[in-house]
Amino acid sequence: MSDDKGRCPLCGGEKHPGTTTFAVDLKSGVVVVRDVPALVCSQCGDAWLEDPVAEGLQKIVDNARCTDTEVSVTRWRHVA
Ligand SMILES: [Zn+2]
């Protein structure tokens, strides 16, 4: 995390509240979470997750690890 939360560390563009799609490839399958709240760079489109969001995603990933689902697609508002 950068100290300058208002600027993209990659391109210096402005970051705005938005949503992104989070995807993680577990050995047992793939987990996709859509509509995740994030700060999105207006120039390069890169997204940063805030700590509470990152923790929530970690829980989703941990749950998914316990199932045999090959591909799991969910929406953030359904789990948060
Ligand atoms: Zn950027």
PDB file of the backbone (N, CA, C, O) and the ligand in Angstrom, with CONECT records:
HET     ZN  A 101       1
ATOM      1  N   MET A   1       0.831  -1.207   0.000  1.00  0.00           N
ATOM      2  CA  MET A   1       0.000   0.000   0.000  1.00  0.00           C
ATOM      3  C   MET A   1       0.865   1.255   0.000  1.00  0.00           C
ATOM      4  O   MET A   1       1.794   1.388   0.796  1.00  0.00           O
ATOM      5  N   SER A   2       0.551   2.146  -0.881  1.00  0.00           N
ATOM      6  CA  SER A   2       1.271   3.404  -0.940  1.00  0.00           C
ATOM      7  C   SER A   2       0.745   4.369   0.100  1.00  0.00           C
ATOM      8  O   SER A   2      -0.421   4.298   0.487  1.00  0.00           O
ATOM      9  N   ASP A   3       1.600   5.271   0.554  1.00  0.00           N
ATOM     10  CA  ASP A   3       1.147   6.302   1.486  1.00  0.00           C
ATOM     11  C   ASP A   3       0.251   7.313   0.781  1.00  0.00           C
ATOM     12  O   ASP A   3      -0.653   7.892   1.383  1.00  0.00           O
ATOM     13  N   ASP A   4       0.520   7.511  -0.505  1.00  0.00           N
ATOM     14  CA  ASP A   4      -0.281   8.446  -1.285  1.00  0.00           C
ATOM     15  C   ASP A   4      -1.448   7.690  -1.897  1.00  0.00           C
ATOM     16  O   ASP A   4      -1.356   7.166  -3.007  1.00  0.00           O
ATOM     17  N   LYS A   5      -2.545   7.643  -1.155  1.00  0.00           N
ATOM     18  CA  LYS A   5      -3.664   6.812  -1.578  1.00  0.00           C
ATOM     19  C   LYS A   5      -4.431   7.410  -2.755  1.00  0.00           C
ATOM     20  O   LYS A   5      -5.222   6.721  -3.399  1.00  0.00           O
ATOM     21  N   GLY A   6      -4.198   8.684  -3.034  1.00  0.00           N
ATOM     22  CA  GLY A   6      -4.955   9.320  -4.097  1.00  0.00           C
ATOM     23  C   GLY A   6      -4.384   9.086  -5.486  1.00  0.00           C
ATOM     24  O   GLY A   6      -5.042   9.372  -6.487  1.00  0.00           O
ATOM     25  N   ARG A   7      -3.161   8.566  -5.552  1.00  0.00           N
ATOM     26  CA  ARG A   7      -2.500   8.447  -6.856  1.00  0.00           C
ATOM     27  C   ARG A   7      -2.097   7.008  -7.151  1.00  0.00           C
ATOM     28  O   ARG A   7      -1.724   6.248  -6.258  1.00  0.00           O
ATOM     29  N   CYS A   8      -2.185   6.664  -8.415  1.00  0.00           N
ATOM     30  CA  CYS A   8      -1.745   5.346  -8.855  1.00  0.00           C
ATOM     31  C   CYS A   8      -0.219   5.282  -8.814  1.00  0.00           C
ATOM     32  O   CYS A   8       0.436   6.123  -9.430  1.00  0.00           O
ATOM     33  N   PRO A   9       0.367   4.310  -8.108  1.00  0.00           N
ATOM     34  CA  PRO A   9       1.829   4.210  -8.042  1.00  0.00           C
ATOM     35  C   PRO A   9       2.441   3.756  -9.365  1.00  0.00           C
ATOM     36  O   PRO A   9       3.650   3.875  -9.562  1.00  0.00           O
ATOM     37  N   LEU A  10       1.626   3.245 -10.260  1.00  0.00           N
ATOM     38  CA  LEU A  10       2.147   2.744 -11.533  1.00  0.00           C
ATOM     39  C   LEU A  10       2.268   3.849 -12.572  1.00  0.00           C
ATOM     40  O   LEU A  10       3.274   3.945 -13.274  1.00  0.00           O
ATOM     41  N   CYS A  11       1.231   4.687 -12.666  1.00  0.00           N
ATOM     42  CA  CYS A  11       1.226   5.678 -13.740  1.00  0.00           C
ATOM     43  C   CYS A  11       0.979   7.087 -13.230  1.00  0.00           C
ATOM     44  O   CYS A  11       1.058   8.039 -14.006  1.00  0.00           O
ATOM     45  N   GLY A  12       0.677   7.249 -11.922  1.00  0.00           N
ATOM     46  CA  GLY A  12       0.435   8.576 -11.379  1.00  0.00           C
ATOM     47  C   GLY A  12      -0.965   9.090 -11.636  1.00  0.00           C
ATOM     48  O   GLY A  12      -1.278  10.234 -11.307  1.00  0.00           O
ATOM     49  N   GLY A  13      -1.815   8.255 -12.222  1.00  0.00           N
ATOM     50  CA  GLY A  13      -3.197   8.649 -12.498  1.00  0.00           C
ATOM     51  C   GLY A  13      -4.020   8.723 -11.227  1.00  0.00           C
ATOM     52  O   GLY A  13      -3.607   8.241 -10.172  1.00  0.00           O
ATOM     53  N   GLU A  14      -5.185   9.331 -11.343  1.00  0.00           N
ATOM     54  CA  GLU A  14      -6.061   9.448 -10.179  1.00  0.00           C
ATOM     55  C   GLU A  14      -6.821   8.156  -9.966  1.00  0.00           C
ATOM     56  O   GLU A  14      -7.238   7.487 -10.911  1.00  0.00           O
ATOM     57  N   LYS A  15      -6.991   7.820  -8.678  1.00  0.00           N
ATOM     58  CA  LYS A  15      -7.766   6.630  -8.332  1.00  0.00           C
ATOM     59  C   LYS A  15      -9.163   7.061  -7.905  1.00  0.00           C
ATOM     60  O   LYS A  15      -9.327   8.019  -7.150  1.00  0.00           O
ATOM     61  N   HIS A  16     -10.153   6.348  -8.392  1.00  0.00           N
ATOM     62  CA  HIS A  16     -11.539   6.654  -8.059  1.00  0.00           C
ATOM     63  C   HIS A  16     -12.226   5.399  -7.535  1.00  0.00           C
ATOM     64  O   HIS A  16     -11.883   4.286  -7.936  1.00  0.00           O
ATOM     65  N   PRO A  17     -13.207   5.579  -6.628  1.00  0.00           N
ATOM     66  CA  PRO A  17     -13.961   4.413  -6.157  1.00  0.00           C
ATOM     67  C   PRO A  17     -14.691   3.757  -7.323  1.00  0.00           C
ATOM     68  O   PRO A  17     -15.299   4.434  -8.152  1.00  0.00           O
ATOM     69  N   GLY A  18     -14.622   2.453  -7.371  1.00  0.00           N
ATOM     70  CA  GLY A  18     -15.280   1.713  -8.438  1.00  0.00           C
ATOM     71  C   GLY A  18     -15.370   0.252  -8.042  1.00  0.00           C
ATOM     72  O   GLY A  18     -15.314  -0.088  -6.860  1.00  0.00           O
ATOM     73  N   THR A  19     -15.509  -0.601  -9.033  1.00  0.00           N
ATOM     74  CA  THR A  19     -15.540  -2.037  -8.748  1.00  0.00           C
ATOM     75  C   THR A  19     -14.591  -2.754  -9.686  1.00  0.00           C
ATOM     76  O   THR A  19     -14.274  -2.269 -10.772  1.00  0.00           O
ATOM     77  N   THR A  20     -14.147  -3.915  -9.245  1.00  0.00           N
ATOM     78  CA  THR A  20     -13.267  -4.718 -10.063  1.00  0.00           C
ATOM     79  C   THR A  20     -13.682  -6.178  -9.940  1.00  0.00           C
ATOM     80  O   THR A  20     -14.510  -6.525  -9.098  1.00  0.00           O
ATOM     81  N   THR A  21     -13.114  -7.018 -10.771  1.00  0.00           N
ATOM     82  CA  THR A  21     -13.338  -8.466 -10.673  1.00  0.00           C
ATOM     83  C   THR A  21     -12.091  -9.103 -10.089  1.00  0.00           C
ATOM     84  O   THR A  21     -10.986  -8.942 -10.607  1.00  0.00           O
ATOM     85  N   PHE A  22     -12.291  -9.831  -8.999  1.00  0.00           N
ATOM     86  CA  PHE A  22     -11.189 -10.495  -8.324  1.00  0.00           C
ATOM     87  C   PHE A  22     -11.189 -11.970  -8.721  1.00  0.00           C
ATOM     88  O   PHE A  22     -12.225 -12.632  -8.663  1.00  0.00           O
ATOM     89  N   ALA A  23     -10.055 -12.471  -9.115  1.00  0.00           N
ATOM     90  CA  ALA A  23      -9.963 -13.885  -9.489  1.00  0.00           C
ATOM     91  C   ALA A  23      -8.709 -14.489  -8.875  1.00  0.00           C
ATOM     92  O   ALA A  23      -7.641 -13.877  -8.892  1.00  0.00           O
ATOM     93  N   VAL A  24      -8.849 -15.704  -8.328  1.00  0.00           N
ATOM     94  CA  VAL A  24      -7.684 -16.383  -7.793  1.00  0.00           C
ATOM     95  C   VAL A  24      -7.727 -17.835  -8.241  1.00  0.00           C
ATOM     96  O   VAL A  24      -8.779 -18.474  -8.226  1.00  0.00           O
ATOM     97  N   ASP A  25      -6.591 -18.338  -8.632  1.00  0.00           N
ATOM     98  CA  ASP A  25      -6.481 -19.703  -9.119  1.00  0.00           C
ATOM     99  C   ASP A  25      -5.943 -20.582  -7.996  1.00  0.00           C
ATOM    100  O   ASP A  25      -4.754 -20.558  -7.680  1.00  0.00           O
ATOM    101  N   LEU A  26      -6.858 -21.368  -7.394  1.00  0.00           N
ATOM    102  CA  LEU A  26      -6.431 -22.339  -6.387  1.00  0.00           C
ATOM    103  C   LEU A  26      -6.035 -23.613  -7.117  1.00  0.00           C
ATOM    104  O   LEU A  26      -6.348 -23.782  -8.295  1.00  0.00           O
ATOM    105  N   LYS A  27      -5.357 -24.496  -6.430  1.00  0.00           N
ATOM    106  CA  LYS A  27      -5.004 -25.743  -7.107  1.00  0.00           C
ATOM    107  C   LYS A  27      -6.252 -26.559  -7.411  1.00  0.00           C
ATOM    108  O   LYS A  27      -6.311 -27.287  -8.402  1.00  0.00           O
ATOM    109  N   SER A  28      -7.253 -26.425  -6.535  1.00  0.00           N
ATOM    110  CA  SER A  28      -8.468 -27.228  -6.700  1.00  0.00           C
ATOM    111  C   SER A  28      -9.476 -26.588  -7.644  1.00  0.00           C
ATOM    112  O   SER A  28     -10.399 -27.260  -8.104  1.00  0.00           O
ATOM    113  N   GLY A  29      -9.318 -25.321  -7.936  1.00  0.00           N
ATOM    114  CA  GLY A  29     -10.286 -24.653  -8.792  1.00  0.00           C
ATOM    115  C   GLY A  29     -10.017 -23.164  -8.870  1.00  0.00           C
ATOM    116  O   GLY A  29      -9.011 -22.664  -8.366  1.00  0.00           O
ATOM    117  N   VAL A  30     -10.937 -22.470  -9.513  1.00  0.00           N
ATOM    118  CA  VAL A  30     -10.796 -21.035  -9.696  1.00  0.00           C
ATOM    119  C   VAL A  30     -11.941 -20.324  -8.994  1.00  0.00           C
ATOM    120  O   VAL A  30     -13.096 -20.733  -9.113  1.00  0.00           O
ATOM    121  N   VAL A  31     -11.627 -19.265  -8.268  1.00  0.00           N
ATOM    122  CA  VAL A  31     -12.641 -18.469  -7.598  1.00  0.00           C
ATOM    123  C   VAL A  31     -12.688 -17.094  -8.240  1.00  0.00           C
ATOM    124  O   VAL A  31     -11.661 -16.428  -8.373  1.00  0.00           O
ATOM    125  N   VAL A  32     -13.887 -16.668  -8.640  1.00  0.00           N
ATOM    126  CA  VAL A  32     -14.076 -15.348  -9.235  1.00  0.00           C
ATOM    127  C   VAL A  32     -15.120 -14.606  -8.420  1.00  0.00           C
ATOM    128  O   VAL A  32     -16.203 -15.130  -8.156  1.00  0.00           O
ATOM    129  N   VAL A  33     -14.790 -13.378  -8.020  1.00  0.00           N
ATOM    130  CA  VAL A  33     -15.747 -12.537  -7.306  1.00  0.00           C
ATOM    131  C   VAL A  33     -15.920 -11.257  -8.113  1.00  0.00           C
ATOM    132  O   VAL A  33     -14.955 -10.536  -8.363  1.00  0.00           O
ATOM    133  N   ARG A  34     -17.147 -10.983  -8.516  1.00  0.00           N
ATOM    134  CA  ARG A  34     -17.410  -9.798  -9.328  1.00  0.00           C
ATOM    135  C   ARG A  34     -17.924  -8.662  -8.459  1.00  0.00           C
ATOM    136  O   ARG A  34     -18.360  -8.872  -7.327  1.00  0.00           O
ATOM    137  N   ASP A  35     -17.863  -7.443  -9.017  1.00  0.00           N
ATOM    138  CA  ASP A  35     -18.389  -6.251  -8.338  1.00  0.00           C
ATOM    139  C   ASP A  35     -17.718  -5.997  -6.995  1.00  0.00           C
ATOM    140  O   ASP A  35     -18.367  -5.563  -6.043  1.00  0.00           O
ATOM    141  N   VAL A  36     -16.425  -6.266  -6.921  1.00  0.00           N
ATOM    142  CA  VAL A  36     -15.690  -6.015  -5.684  1.00  0.00           C
ATOM    143  C   VAL A  36     -15.358  -4.531  -5.594  1.00  0.00           C
ATOM    144  O   VAL A  36     -14.758  -3.980  -6.517  1.00  0.00           O
ATOM    145  N   PRO A  37     -15.739  -3.866  -4.487  1.00  0.00           N
ATOM    146  CA  PRO A  37     -15.415  -2.447  -4.352  1.00  0.00           C
ATOM    147  C   PRO A  37     -13.904  -2.236  -4.292  1.00  0.00           C
ATOM    148  O   PRO A  37     -13.197  -2.929  -3.560  1.00  0.00           O
ATOM    149  N   ALA A  38     -13.423  -1.278  -5.065  1.00  0.00           N
ATOM    150  CA  ALA A  38     -11.979  -1.045  -5.129  1.00  0.00           C
ATOM    151  C   ALA A  38     -11.726   0.384  -5.577  1.00  0.00           C
ATOM    152  O   ALA A  38     -12.634   1.076  -6.036  1.00  0.00           O
ATOM    153  N   LEU A  39     -10.487   0.812  -5.437  1.00  0.00           N
ATOM    154  CA  LEU A  39     -10.059   2.087  -6.010  1.00  0.00           C
ATOM    155  C   LEU A  39      -9.452   1.784  -7.368  1.00  0.00           C
ATOM    156  O   LEU A  39      -8.476   1.041  -7.468  1.00  0.00           O
ATOM    157  N   VAL A  40     -10.031   2.358  -8.410  1.00  0.00           N
ATOM    158  CA  VAL A  40      -9.624   2.036  -9.768  1.00  0.00           C
ATOM    159  C   VAL A  40      -8.931   3.249 -10.390  1.00  0.00           C
ATOM    160  O   VAL A  40      -9.441   4.366 -10.322  1.00  0.00           O
ATOM    161  N   CYS A  41      -7.766   3.019 -10.995  1.00  0.00           N
ATOM    162  CA  CYS A  41      -7.025   4.090 -11.651  1.00  0.00           C
ATOM    163  C   CYS A  41      -7.738   4.523 -12.921  1.00  0.00           C
ATOM    164  O   CYS A  41      -8.120   3.696 -13.748  1.00  0.00           O
ATOM    165  N   SER A  42      -7.912   5.838 -13.064  1.00  0.00           N
ATOM    166  CA  SER A  42      -8.629   6.345 -14.234  1.00  0.00           C
ATOM    167  C   SER A  42      -7.776   6.249 -15.490  1.00  0.00           C
ATOM    168  O   SER A  42      -8.305   6.319 -16.600  1.00  0.00           O
ATOM    169  N   GLN A  43      -6.466   6.091 -15.335  1.00  0.00           N
ATOM    170  CA  GLN A  43      -5.592   6.050 -16.510  1.00  0.00           C
ATOM    171  C   GLN A  43      -5.281   4.631 -16.966  1.00  0.00           C
ATOM    172  O   GLN A  43      -5.469   4.300 -18.137  1.00  0.00           O
ATOM    173  N   CYS A  44      -4.807   3.790 -16.050  1.00  0.00           N
ATOM    174  CA  CYS A  44      -4.375   2.458 -16.477  1.00  0.00           C
ATOM    175  C   CYS A  44      -5.369   1.373 -16.090  1.00  0.00           C
ATOM    176  O   CYS A  44      -5.245   0.233 -16.538  1.00  0.00           O
ATOM    177  N   GLY A  45      -6.364   1.719 -15.253  1.00  0.00           N
ATOM    178  CA  GLY A  45      -7.408   0.758 -14.931  1.00  0.00           C
ATOM    179  C   GLY A  45      -7.029  -0.241 -13.859  1.00  0.00           C
ATOM    180  O   GLY A  45      -7.815  -1.133 -13.540  1.00  0.00           O
ATOM    181  N   ASP A  46      -5.841  -0.106 -13.299  1.00  0.00           N
ATOM    182  CA  ASP A  46      -5.453  -1.009 -12.231  1.00  0.00           C
ATOM    183  C   ASP A  46      -6.307  -0.734 -10.996  1.00  0.00           C
ATOM    184  O   ASP A  46      -6.754   0.395 -10.796  1.00  0.00           O
ATOM    185  N   ALA A  47      -6.540  -1.748 -10.168  1.00  0.00           N
ATOM    186  CA  ALA A  47      -7.441  -1.605  -9.026  1.00  0.00           C
ATOM    187  C   ALA A  47      -6.733  -1.974  -7.731  1.00  0.00           C
ATOM    188  O   ALA A  47      -5.925  -2.901  -7.686  1.00  0.00           O
ATOM    189  N   TRP A  48      -7.053  -1.232  -6.685  1.00  0.00           N
ATOM    190  CA  TRP A  48      -6.504  -1.494  -5.355  1.00  0.00           C
ATOM    191  C   TRP A  48      -7.632  -1.825  -4.398  1.00  0.00           C
ATOM    192  O   TRP A  48      -8.664  -1.155  -4.367  1.00  0.00           O
ATOM    193  N   LEU A  49      -7.415  -2.870  -3.621  1.00  0.00           N
ATOM    194  CA  LEU A  49      -8.410  -3.282  -2.635  1.00  0.00           C
ATOM    195  C   LEU A  49      -8.070  -2.668  -1.294  1.00  0.00           C
ATOM    196  O   LEU A  49      -6.902  -2.596  -0.912  1.00  0.00           O
ATOM    197  N   GLU A  50      -9.099  -2.223  -0.576  1.00  0.00           N
ATOM    198  CA  GLU A  50      -8.875  -1.736   0.772  1.00  0.00           C
ATOM    199  C   GLU A  50      -8.865  -2.931   1.723  1.00  0.00           C
ATOM    200  O   GLU A  50      -9.398  -3.997   1.412  1.00  0.00           O
ATOM    201  N   ASP A  51      -8.246  -2.731   2.892  1.00  0.00           N
ATOM    202  CA  ASP A  51      -7.992  -3.843   3.802  1.00  0.00           C
ATOM    203  C   ASP A  51      -9.231  -4.677   4.157  1.00  0.00           C
ATOM    204  O   ASP A  51      -9.168  -5.905   4.098  1.00  0.00           O
ATOM    205  N   PRO A  52     -10.367  -4.040   4.527  1.00  0.00           N
ATOM    206  CA  PRO A  52     -11.545  -4.860   4.883  1.00  0.00           C
ATOM    207  C   PRO A  52     -12.030  -5.698   3.713  1.00  0.00           C
ATOM    208  O   PRO A  52     -12.526  -6.808   3.901  1.00  0.00           O
ATOM    209  N   VAL A  53     -11.886  -5.169   2.505  1.00  0.00           N
ATOM    210  CA  VAL A  53     -12.305  -5.904   1.310  1.00  0.00           C
ATOM    211  C   VAL A  53     -11.373  -7.086   1.074  1.00  0.00           C
ATOM    212  O   VAL A  53     -11.817  -8.191   0.759  1.00  0.00           O
ATOM    213  N   ALA A  54     -10.088  -6.840   1.231  1.00  0.00           N
ATOM    214  CA  ALA A  54      -9.104  -7.906   1.041  1.00  0.00           C
ATOM    215  C   ALA A  54      -9.326  -9.035   2.048  1.00  0.00           C
ATOM    216  O   ALA A  54      -9.169 -10.211   1.721  1.00  0.00           O
ATOM    217  N   GLU A  55      -9.694  -8.660   3.279  1.00  0.00           N
ATOM    218  CA  GLU A  55      -9.963  -9.684   4.301  1.00  0.00           C
ATOM    219  C   GLU A  55     -11.200 -10.499   3.938  1.00  0.00           C
ATOM    220  O   GLU A  55     -11.224 -11.718   4.110  1.00  0.00           O
ATOM    221  N   GLY A  56     -12.231  -9.812   3.430  1.00  0.00           N
ATOM    222  CA  GLY A  56     -13.447 -10.508   3.015  1.00  0.00           C
ATOM    223  C   GLY A  56     -13.166 -11.490   1.893  1.00  0.00           C
ATOM    224  O   GLY A  56     -13.695 -12.602   1.883  1.00  0.00           O
ATOM    225  N   LEU A  57     -12.333 -11.078   0.952  1.00  0.00           N
ATOM    226  CA  LEU A  57     -11.989 -11.954  -0.163  1.00  0.00           C
ATOM    227  C   LEU A  57     -11.215 -13.169   0.331  1.00  0.00           C
ATOM    228  O   LEU A  57     -11.386 -14.277  -0.177  1.00  0.00           O
ATOM    229  N   GLN A  58     -10.363 -12.947   1.326  1.00  0.00           N
ATOM    230  CA  GLN A  58      -9.582 -14.058   1.874  1.00  0.00           C
ATOM    231  C   GLN A  58     -10.507 -15.121   2.460  1.00  0.00           C
ATOM    232  O   GLN A  58     -10.259 -16.318   2.320  1.00  0.00           O
ATOM    233  N   LYS A  59     -11.595 -14.664   3.130  1.00  0.00           N
ATOM    234  CA  LYS A  59     -12.560 -15.613   3.691  1.00  0.00           C
ATOM    235  C   LYS A  59     -13.253 -16.398   2.588  1.00  0.00           C
ATOM    236  O   LYS A  59     -13.469 -17.604   2.713  1.00  0.00           O
ATOM    237  N   ILE A  60     -13.601 -15.706   1.503  1.00  0.00           N
ATOM    238  CA  ILE A  60     -14.260 -16.377   0.380  1.00  0.00           C
ATOM    239  C   ILE A  60     -13.324 -17.449  -0.194  1.00  0.00           C
ATOM    240  O   ILE A  60     -13.745 -18.563  -0.503  1.00  0.00           O
ATOM    241  N   VAL A  61     -12.049 -17.081  -0.325  1.00  0.00           N
ATOM    242  CA  VAL A  61     -11.070 -18.014  -0.869  1.00  0.00           C
ATOM    243  C   VAL A  61     -10.899 -19.214   0.049  1.00  0.00           C
ATOM    244  O   VAL A  61     -10.803 -20.350  -0.415  1.00  0.00           O
ATOM    245  N   ASP A  62     -10.861 -18.954   1.370  1.00  0.00           N
ATOM    246  CA  ASP A  62     -10.718 -20.046   2.332  1.00  0.00           C
ATOM    247  C   ASP A  62     -11.901 -20.999   2.251  1.00  0.00           C
ATOM    248  O   ASP A  62     -11.734 -22.218   2.306  1.00  0.00           O
ATOM    249  N   ASN A  63     -13.115 -20.426   2.118  1.00  0.00           N
ATOM    250  CA  ASN A  63     -14.306 -21.270   1.990  1.00  0.00           C
ATOM    251  C   ASN A  63     -14.239 -22.112   0.729  1.00  0.00           C
ATOM    252  O   ASN A  63     -14.551 -23.302   0.743  1.00  0.00           O
ATOM    253  N   ALA A  64     -13.827 -21.478  -0.365  1.00  0.00           N
ATOM    254  CA  ALA A  64     -13.781 -22.167  -1.651  1.00  0.00           C
ATOM    255  C   ALA A  64     -12.766 -23.303  -1.623  1.00  0.00           C
ATOM    256  O   ALA A  64     -12.937 -24.315  -2.302  1.00  0.00           O
ATOM    257  N   ARG A  65     -11.723 -23.130  -0.845  1.00  0.00           N
ATOM    258  CA  ARG A  65     -10.680 -24.134  -0.744  1.00  0.00           C
ATOM    259  C   ARG A  65     -11.232 -25.443  -0.161  1.00  0.00           C
ATOM    260  O   ARG A  65     -10.710 -26.527  -0.420  1.00  0.00           O
ATOM    261  N   CYS A  66     -12.312 -25.309   0.640  1.00  0.00           N
ATOM    262  CA  CYS A  66     -12.900 -26.471   1.307  1.00  0.00           C
ATOM    263  C   CYS A  66     -13.907 -27.203   0.430  1.00  0.00           C
ATOM    264  O   CYS A  66     -14.426 -28.246   0.828  1.00  0.00           O
ATOM    265  N   THR A  67     -14.187 -26.683  -0.738  1.00  0.00           N
ATOM    266  CA  THR A  67     -15.151 -27.328  -1.624  1.00  0.00           C
ATOM    267  C   THR A  67     -14.425 -27.890  -2.830  1.00  0.00           C
ATOM    268  O   THR A  67     -13.250 -27.598  -3.052  1.00  0.00           O
ATOM    269  N   ASP A  68     -15.131 -28.699  -3.607  1.00  0.00           N
ATOM    270  CA  ASP A  68     -14.535 -29.282  -4.801  1.00  0.00           C
ATOM    271  C   ASP A  68     -14.984 -28.568  -6.063  1.00  0.00           C
ATOM    272  O   ASP A  68     -14.797 -29.068  -7.173  1.00  0.00           O
ATOM    273  N   THR A  69     -15.584 -27.384  -5.884  1.00  0.00           N
ATOM    274  CA  THR A  69     -16.081 -26.668  -7.059  1.00  0.00           C
ATOM    275  C   THR A  69     -14.928 -26.255  -7.964  1.00  0.00           C
ATOM    276  O   THR A  69     -13.946 -25.663  -7.514  1.00  0.00           O
ATOM    277  N   GLU A  70     -15.063 -26.577  -9.244  1.00  0.00           N
ATOM    278  CA  GLU A  70     -13.960 -26.280 -10.164  1.00  0.00           C
ATOM    279  C   GLU A  70     -13.874 -24.790 -10.452  1.00  0.00           C
ATOM    280  O   GLU A  70     -12.792 -24.202 -10.428  1.00  0.00           O
ATOM    281  N   VAL A  71     -15.032 -24.184 -10.727  1.00  0.00           N
ATOM    282  CA  VAL A  71     -15.082 -22.746 -10.963  1.00  0.00           C
ATOM    283  C   VAL A  71     -16.209 -22.162 -10.120  1.00  0.00           C
ATOM    284  O   VAL A  71     -17.363 -22.577 -10.232  1.00  0.00           O
ATOM    285  N   SER A  72     -15.863 -21.202  -9.282  1.00  0.00           N
ATOM    286  CA  SER A  72     -16.854 -20.573  -8.429  1.00  0.00           C
ATOM    287  C   SER A  72     -16.938 -19.094  -8.781  1.00  0.00           C
ATOM    288  O   SER A  72     -15.957 -18.362  -8.644  1.00  0.00           O
ATOM    289  N   VAL A  73     -18.109 -18.655  -9.235  1.00  0.00           N
ATOM    290  CA  VAL A  73     -18.301 -17.244  -9.558  1.00  0.00           C
ATOM    291  C   VAL A  73     -19.371 -16.681  -8.638  1.00  0.00           C
ATOM    292  O   VAL A  73     -20.477 -17.215  -8.553  1.00  0.00           O
ATOM    293  N   THR A  74     -19.036 -15.606  -7.956  1.00  0.00           N
ATOM    294  CA  THR A  74     -19.990 -15.009  -7.042  1.00  0.00           C
ATOM    295  C   THR A  74     -19.915 -13.498  -7.158  1.00  0.00           C
ATOM    296  O   THR A  74     -19.024 -12.955  -7.812  1.00  0.00           O
ATOM    297  N   ARG A  75     -20.857 -12.828  -6.519  1.00  0.00           N
ATOM    298  CA  ARG A  75     -20.836 -11.373  -6.513  1.00  0.00           C
ATOM    299  C   ARG A  75     -20.596 -10.887  -5.094  1.00  0.00           C
ATOM    300  O   ARG A  75     -21.088 -11.475  -4.131  1.00  0.00           O
ATOM    301  N   TRP A  76     -19.836  -9.807  -4.975  1.00  0.00           N
ATOM    302  CA  TRP A  76     -19.424  -9.314  -3.679  1.00  0.00           C
ATOM    303  C   TRP A  76     -20.627  -9.026  -2.781  1.00  0.00           C
ATOM    304  O   TRP A  76     -20.590  -9.346  -1.593  1.00  0.00           O
ATOM    305  N   ARG A  77     -21.684  -8.436  -3.317  1.00  0.00           N
ATOM    306  CA  ARG A  77     -22.790  -7.998  -2.466  1.00  0.00           C
ATOM    307  C   ARG A  77     -23.552  -9.189  -1.897  1.00  0.00           C
ATOM    308  O   ARG A  77     -24.314  -9.039  -0.941  1.00  0.00           O
ATOM    309  N   HIS A  78     -23.353 -10.355  -2.470  1.00  0.00           N
ATOM    310  CA  HIS A  78     -24.010 -11.546  -1.955  1.00  0.00           C
ATOM    311  C   HIS A  78     -23.264 -12.173  -0.794  1.00  0.00           C
ATOM    312  O   HIS A  78     -23.819 -13.007  -0.079  1.00  0.00           O
ATOM    313  N   VAL A  79     -22.039 -11.791  -0.601  1.00  0.00           N
ATOM    314  CA  VAL A  79     -21.231 -12.449   0.423  1.00  0.00           C
ATOM    315  C   VAL A  79     -20.778 -11.470   1.502  1.00  0.00           C
ATOM    316  O   VAL A  79     -20.403 -11.895   2.595  1.00  0.00           O
ATOM    317  N   ALA A  80     -20.803 -10.179   1.219  1.00  0.00           N
ATOM    318  CA  ALA A  80     -20.282  -9.211   2.183  1.00  0.00           C
ATOM    319  C   ALA A  80     -21.378  -8.767   3.138  1.00  0.00           C
ATOM    320  O   ALA A  80     -21.129  -7.950   4.025  1.00  0.00           O
TER     321      ALA A  80
HETATM  322 ZN    ZN A 101      -2.564   3.866 -13.103  1.00  0.00          ZN2+
END
